[in-house]
Amino acid sequence: MSVLNTSISRIEEKSLLERILLWVGDDLKKVDLEFRRNLKSDVPIIAAIGEHLLLSGGKRLRPILLLLSARACGYRGEAHISMASLIEFIHTATLLHDDVVDRAELRRGMESANAKWGNEACVLVGDFLFTKCFSLLVENGNQKILRAIARATTLMAEGELEELIKTNDISLTEEDYLSIIVRKTAALFSAATQVGAILGEAPEETDAALANFGMDLGIAFQLTDDNLDYTSREEEFGKKIGIDLQDGKITLPLIFTLNQCTEKESAIIREAVESDPMTRESFFQVVTIIDKYHGVTYTLEKAREYVARAKEHLRHLSDSREKEALLSLSDYVLERKL
């Protein structure tokens, strides 16, 4: 891609996200304020680590999904602000735990919290965020919301554990991989959109449609994320490229390639995956093989299929600017560069 085309792509991506933020910008500011309010504790490191992650950026996709879903279902109160903040609490807790498990040094282009404060503190602050979230949910008293979020967090823990068990396992199938990402990533997307429907007291059909929308969008998000690990520049991606492969995470671009490549190429991939540490040369050998068999292209096509499915679920919603924003957010998931 030429420099000009890359610049145009960046402008289009930014414009797409900016249009979405026009609809939720004020509410999103309130979500960040609520997040900070809930971080208050007599233990200063809790607020310090939480603030570090908040300031490191992130697109707040999960809170945005909840805010838009609630408004799309006719909700006109203020509880969606606190619920969106709690969704971000859960996401932040998983980031802390993930970075410890992955021994990450960068998060969104900044020094990771575990690199700055240590693994022990980050695990415990992640635990605080989880317990604080459920404490606030109990105070809220909405049993349907509590069940939806409890189910999502259980699925996320299962997905993370299965991914850990399957580390370095190049026999992982596409079906196994999808099972992992449905739980570790898509479950929270689904909970966010379903909570919006619950707040809007949507009929059962709409509730299910929005939950399914979030699930399919979450799968597409993770597929895109897995591609970026092979295709991004580190300064754009906000973390080291190839880190998934270096950590032994077998994702769809590689799974598809392993099903197509020769035994010799498979041996090269196996040696790279099992090496510790993986050399830059080994990583780019694997990238070359993935390129040869169009593993990234295959994964992108799968992501597009899930986005199309996600959009189809929105037919249950009446036309509104929030519905339009949800559709635009679906396109953004495919186009994002970080």
C-alpha positions as CSV (number, residue, x, y, z in Angstrom):
1,M,0.0,0.0,0.0
2,S,1.4,3.4,-0.9
3,V,2.0,6.2,1.7
4,L,-0.9,8.1,0.2
5,N,-3.3,5.2,0.5
6,T,-2.2,4.5,4.0
7,S,-2.8,8.1,5.0
8,I,-6.3,8.0,3.4
9,S,-7.0,4.8,5.3
10,R,-6.0,6.4,8.6
11,I,-8.2,9.4,7.9
12,E,-11.2,7.2,7.1
13,E,-10.7,5.0,10.2
14,K,-10.4,8.1,12.4
15,S,-13.5,9.7,10.8
16,L,-15.5,6.5,11.4
17,L,-14.6,6.4,15.1
18,E,-15.1,10.1,15.4
19,R,-18.6,9.9,14.0
20,I,-19.5,7.2,16.6
21,L,-18.0,9.3,19.4
22,L,-20.2,12.2,18.4
23,W,-23.2,10.1,19.5
24,V,-21.7,8.9,22.8
25,G,-19.0,11.3,23.6
26,D,-20.8,13.0,26.5
27,D,-21.9,9.7,28.0
28,L,-18.4,8.3,27.6
29,K,-16.9,11.2,29.6
30,K,-19.4,10.3,32.4
31,V,-18.3,6.7,32.2
32,D,-14.7,7.7,32.8
33,L,-15.7,9.8,35.7
34,E,-17.7,7.0,37.2
35,F,-14.7,4.6,36.6
36,R,-12.5,6.9,38.6
37,R,-15.1,7.3,41.3
38,N,-15.3,3.6,41.7
39,L,-11.5,3.3,41.9
40,K,-11.4,5.2,45.2
41,S,-9.8,3.2,48.0
42,D,-7.7,3.6,51.1
43,V,-5.0,1.7,49.2
44,P,-3.4,4.2,46.8
45,I,-1.9,1.7,44.4
46,I,-5.4,0.7,43.3
47,A,-6.2,4.1,41.9
48,A,-2.7,4.5,40.5
49,I,-2.8,1.4,38.4
50,G,-6.4,2.0,37.4
51,E,-5.6,5.5,36.3
52,H,-2.5,4.3,34.4
53,L,-4.7,2.0,32.3
54,L,-7.4,4.7,31.9
55,L,-4.8,7.2,30.6
56,S,-3.2,4.7,28.3
57,G,-6.1,5.1,25.9
58,G,-8.1,2.3,24.5
59,K,-11.2,2.8,22.4
60,R,-13.8,1.9,25.1
61,L,-15.6,-0.3,22.6
62,R,-17.4,-2.4,25.3
63,P,-18.8,0.6,27.1
64,I,-19.7,2.3,23.8
65,L,-21.6,-0.9,22.8
66,L,-23.6,-0.8,26.1
67,L,-24.4,2.9,25.8
68,L,-25.6,2.6,22.2
69,S,-27.5,-0.6,22.8
70,A,-29.4,0.9,25.7
71,R,-30.3,4.0,23.8
72,A,-31.3,2.0,20.7
73,C,-33.8,0.1,22.9
74,G,-35.3,3.4,24.1
75,Y,-33.6,3.7,27.5
76,R,-33.6,7.3,28.7
77,G,-32.3,7.0,32.3
78,E,-28.7,7.3,33.6
79,A,-28.0,3.7,34.8
80,H,-26.3,2.9,31.5
81,I,-23.4,5.1,32.7
82,S,-22.7,3.0,35.8
83,M,-23.2,-0.2,33.9
84,A,-20.8,0.8,31.1
85,S,-18.2,1.7,33.8
86,L,-18.6,-1.7,35.3
87,I,-18.1,-3.4,31.9
88,E,-14.9,-1.4,31.6
89,F,-13.9,-2.4,35.1
90,I,-14.1,-6.1,34.0
91,H,-12.2,-5.4,30.8
92,T,-9.5,-3.6,32.8
93,A,-9.2,-6.5,35.3
94,T,-8.7,-8.9,32.4
95,L,-6.0,-6.7,30.9
96,L,-4.1,-6.7,34.1
97,H,-4.3,-10.5,34.5
98,D,-3.5,-11.1,30.8
99,D,-0.4,-8.9,30.9
100,V,0.9,-10.9,33.9
101,V,0.2,-14.2,32.2
102,D,1.8,-13.0,28.9
103,R,4.7,-11.2,30.6
104,A,3.8,-8.1,28.5
105,E,6.0,-5.1,28.6
106,L,3.8,-2.8,26.6
107,R,0.1,-2.0,26.7
108,R,-1.3,0.4,24.1
109,G,2.1,1.8,23.4
110,M,2.9,2.5,27.1
111,E,4.8,0.6,29.7
112,S,2.4,-2.1,31.0
113,A,1.2,-1.9,34.6
114,N,2.9,-5.2,35.5
115,A,6.2,-3.9,34.2
116,K,5.8,-0.7,36.3
117,W,4.3,-2.1,39.5
118,G,5.0,-5.8,39.4
119,N,3.0,-8.9,38.8
120,E,1.7,-9.4,42.4
121,A,0.2,-5.9,42.7
122,C,-1.4,-6.2,39.2
123,V,-3.1,-9.5,40.0
124,L,-4.4,-8.2,43.3
125,V,-5.7,-4.9,41.7
126,G,-7.4,-7.0,39.0
127,D,-9.1,-9.0,41.8
128,F,-10.2,-5.8,43.4
129,L,-11.8,-4.6,40.2
130,F,-13.7,-7.9,39.8
131,T,-15.0,-7.9,43.4
132,K,-15.8,-4.2,43.3
133,C,-17.8,-4.7,40.1
134,F,-19.9,-7.4,41.6
135,S,-20.4,-5.5,44.8
136,L,-21.8,-2.6,42.8
137,L,-24.0,-4.9,40.7
138,V,-25.5,-6.4,43.8
139,E,-26.3,-2.8,45.0
140,N,-27.9,-2.2,41.6
141,G,-30.3,-5.0,42.3
142,N,-31.1,-6.0,38.7
143,Q,-30.8,-9.8,38.7
144,K,-30.9,-10.1,34.9
145,I,-27.9,-7.8,34.5
146,L,-26.1,-9.6,37.3
147,R,-26.7,-13.0,35.7
148,A,-25.5,-11.7,32.3
149,I,-22.3,-10.3,33.6
150,A,-21.6,-13.3,35.9
151,R,-22.1,-15.6,32.9
152,A,-19.7,-13.6,30.8
153,T,-16.9,-13.4,33.4
154,T,-17.2,-17.2,34.0
155,L,-16.9,-17.8,30.2
156,M,-13.9,-15.4,30.0
157,A,-12.1,-17.3,32.8
158,E,-12.7,-20.6,31.0
159,G,-11.5,-19.2,27.7
160,E,-8.3,-17.8,29.2
161,L,-7.6,-21.2,30.9
162,E,-8.2,-23.1,27.7
163,E,-5.9,-20.8,25.8
164,L,-3.2,-21.3,28.4
165,I,-3.6,-25.1,28.2
166,K,-3.4,-25.0,24.4
167,T,-0.1,-22.9,24.5
168,N,2.3,-24.1,21.8
169,D,-0.2,-26.7,20.5
170,I,0.0,-26.5,16.8
171,S,-2.6,-29.2,16.4
172,L,-5.2,-26.7,17.6
173,T,-8.2,-26.7,15.2
174,E,-10.2,-23.8,13.9
175,E,-13.1,-25.1,15.9
176,D,-11.1,-25.2,19.1
177,Y,-9.7,-21.7,18.4
178,L,-13.2,-20.2,17.9
179,S,-14.4,-21.8,21.1
180,I,-11.6,-20.0,22.9
181,I,-12.2,-16.6,21.5
182,V,-16.0,-16.9,21.9
183,R,-15.4,-17.1,25.6
184,K,-12.3,-15.1,26.3
185,T,-13.3,-12.1,24.1
186,A,-16.7,-12.2,22.6
187,A,-18.6,-13.1,25.8
188,L,-18.0,-9.6,27.3
189,F,-19.0,-7.9,24.0
190,S,-22.2,-9.9,24.2
191,A,-22.8,-9.0,27.8
192,A,-22.4,-5.3,27.0
193,T,-25.0,-5.3,24.3
194,Q,-27.4,-7.5,26.3
195,V,-27.1,-5.3,29.4
196,G,-28.1,-2.4,27.1
197,A,-31.2,-4.3,26.0
198,I,-32.1,-5.2,29.6
199,L,-31.9,-1.6,30.6
200,G,-34.2,-0.7,27.7
201,E,-36.6,-3.4,28.8
202,A,-36.4,-4.7,25.3
203,P,-38.6,-7.7,24.3
204,E,-37.0,-11.1,24.5
205,E,-36.4,-11.3,20.7
206,T,-34.5,-8.0,20.7
207,D,-32.6,-9.0,23.9
208,A,-31.4,-12.1,22.1
209,A,-30.6,-10.2,18.9
210,L,-28.4,-7.7,20.7
211,A,-26.6,-10.4,22.7
212,N,-25.9,-12.3,19.4
213,F,-24.8,-9.0,17.7
214,G,-22.3,-8.5,20.5
215,M,-21.1,-12.1,20.3
216,D,-20.5,-12.0,16.5
217,L,-18.9,-8.6,16.7
218,G,-16.6,-9.8,19.5
219,I,-15.4,-12.7,17.4
220,A,-14.7,-10.4,14.5
221,F,-12.8,-8.1,16.8
222,Q,-10.5,-10.9,18.0
223,L,-10.0,-12.2,14.5
224,T,-8.9,-8.7,13.4
225,D,-6.7,-8.4,16.5
226,D,-5.0,-11.7,15.7
227,N,-4.2,-10.5,12.2
228,L,-2.7,-7.3,13.5
229,D,-0.2,-9.3,15.5
230,Y,1.3,-10.3,12.2
231,T,0.7,-7.2,10.1
232,S,1.0,-4.1,12.3
233,R,3.9,-1.8,13.0
234,E,4.7,-1.9,16.7
235,E,4.3,1.9,17.1
236,E,0.8,1.6,15.6
237,F,-0.3,-1.5,17.4
238,G,0.7,-0.4,20.9
239,K,2.4,-3.7,21.7
240,K,5.2,-5.8,20.2
241,I,4.2,-7.5,17.0
242,G,4.5,-11.3,17.1
243,I,4.0,-11.4,20.8
244,D,1.1,-13.9,20.5
245,L,3.3,-16.3,18.5
246,Q,6.2,-15.7,20.9
247,D,3.9,-16.6,23.8
248,G,2.8,-19.8,22.0
249,K,-0.7,-18.5,21.1
250,I,-1.9,-20.3,18.0
251,T,-4.4,-18.1,16.2
252,L,-6.4,-18.4,13.0
253,P,-3.8,-17.1,10.5
254,L,-1.4,-19.8,11.7
255,I,-4.0,-22.5,12.1
256,F,-5.2,-22.0,8.5
257,T,-1.6,-22.0,7.2
258,L,-0.7,-25.2,9.1
259,N,-3.6,-26.9,7.3
260,Q,-2.2,-25.9,3.9
261,C,1.6,-25.9,4.2
262,T,4.2,-28.6,3.5
263,E,5.8,-30.8,6.2
264,K,9.0,-28.9,6.0
265,E,7.2,-25.6,6.4
266,S,5.3,-27.1,9.3
267,A,8.5,-28.1,11.0
268,I,9.9,-24.5,10.6
269,I,6.7,-23.2,12.3
270,R,7.0,-25.7,15.1
271,E,10.6,-24.9,15.8
272,A,9.7,-21.1,15.9
273,V,6.8,-21.7,18.2
274,E,8.8,-23.8,20.6
275,S,11.9,-21.6,20.7
276,D,12.4,-19.5,23.7
277,P,13.0,-16.7,23.0
278,M,11.9,-16.6,19.5
279,T,14.3,-14.7,17.2
280,R,13.1,-12.0,14.9
281,E,14.4,-14.1,12.0
282,S,12.2,-17.0,13.1
283,F,9.1,-14.8,13.4
284,F,9.5,-13.4,9.9
285,Q,10.1,-16.9,8.5
286,V,6.6,-17.8,9.9
287,V,5.2,-14.6,8.5
288,T,6.5,-15.5,5.1
289,I,4.8,-18.9,5.2
290,I,1.6,-17.4,6.4
291,D,1.8,-14.9,3.5
292,K,2.4,-17.7,1.0
293,Y,-0.8,-19.5,2.0
294,H,-2.9,-16.3,2.6
295,G,-3.5,-17.0,6.3
296,V,-4.1,-13.3,7.0
297,T,-6.5,-12.9,4.1
298,Y,-8.5,-16.0,5.2
299,T,-8.8,-14.6,8.7
300,L,-9.9,-11.2,7.4
301,E,-12.6,-12.9,5.3
302,K,-13.8,-14.8,8.4
303,A,-13.9,-11.5,10.3
304,R,-16.0,-10.0,7.5
305,E,-18.4,-12.9,7.7
306,Y,-18.9,-12.4,11.4
307,V,-19.4,-8.7,10.9
308,A,-22.1,-9.4,8.3
309,R,-23.8,-11.8,10.7
310,A,-23.6,-9.2,13.5
311,K,-25.3,-6.5,11.3
312,E,-28.0,-9.0,10.4
313,H,-29.0,-9.3,14.0
314,L,-29.7,-5.5,14.1
315,R,-32.7,-5.9,11.8
316,H,-34.7,-6.4,15.0
317,L,-34.0,-2.8,16.0
318,S,-36.0,0.2,14.8
319,D,-34.1,2.7,12.8
320,S,-32.3,5.3,14.9
321,R,-29.0,7.1,15.0
322,E,-27.9,4.6,17.7
323,K,-28.6,1.7,15.3
324,E,-26.6,3.6,12.7
325,A,-23.7,4.0,15.1
326,L,-23.8,0.3,15.9
327,L,-23.5,-0.5,12.2
328,S,-20.7,1.9,11.9
329,L,-18.9,0.4,14.9
330,S,-19.1,-3.0,13.1
331,D,-17.3,-1.5,10.1
332,Y,-14.7,0.1,12.4
333,V,-13.9,-3.3,14.0
334,L,-12.7,-4.5,10.5
335,E,-10.9,-1.3,9.6
336,R,-9.0,-0.6,12.9
337,K,-5.3,-0.5,12.9
338,L,-4.7,-0.9,16.7
